[in-house]
């Protein structure tokens, strides 16, 4: 028996967290935190042992090794959220032990947090303007909030009435120059009529080891008539020193890029269109064109005029 007439009473330790333990954490993630243990009698508890009991009952030991300005001794600890969602509980135990010639009684501190699934986010790009009834592809990127590997996961695309239009798999490695963004190319068939259509992209990561939240995204695309004619556009430059390649030529929904000579052949259906030229270093050009057959058009382009705001401003 300790204490009373048979010996000195054991000293009582106090265990406290130096910062708030998070109320939420994602499955499988590591939570770092710091604990301070102090003795009511002012003993130096350096070298004392702590026991951390995790949500599955596993016990790991750690040592108090760093003095704190408040008079206690601290330990930097970490626990791992379990691989399932729901409330999780951990406990820090200070077993009865003799430190510095004094016996210190046991103490404990429990804390809980809600374990949540990983979230996922989606990006959609490369949506073309397909011909009606043609096959086309859309690029979809998926990223996990905890940067889980998503290679090989299934991505599906559905129309507005719930009909599946296509599916694809994410690549085995993240997209270059990104952190954890896995890209997949999905091939689908355009409707057999013209117009603007909407589609939904769905990602249900059911095959992953850890729980993840589904994610979805929407995009629209325009279907156009099959081309019947070719409009050859020749850019006629006025004081443009740079090569005339890579100028975007648009005739309504149809588009092409000029070659090094400033020529682009745009395949279009019969109709009346707004013809436009665009490149960052030239002045935008726009004109109406009626297409009834193959035709050639010369379009004048000039260097983009940079406006000096100081010159435009009236100074008083």
Buried (B, 14 or more C-beta within 10 A) or exposed (E): EEEEEEEEEBBEBEBBBEEEBEEEBBBBBEBEBBBBBBBEEEBBBBEBBBBBBBBEEEEEEBEBEEEBEEEBBBBEBEBBBBEBBEEBEBBBBBBEBEBEEBBBBEBEBEBEBEBBBBBBBBBBEEBEBBBBEEEBBBBBBBBBBBEBBBEEBBBBBBBEEEEEBBBBBBBEEBBEEEEBBBBBBBEBEBBEEBEEBEBBBBBBBEEBEBBBBEBEBEBEBBBBBEBBBBBBBBBEBEEBEEEBBEBEBBBBBBBBEBBEEBBBBBBBBEBEBEBBBBBEEBBEBEEEBEBEEEBEBEBEBEBEEEEEEEEEEEEE
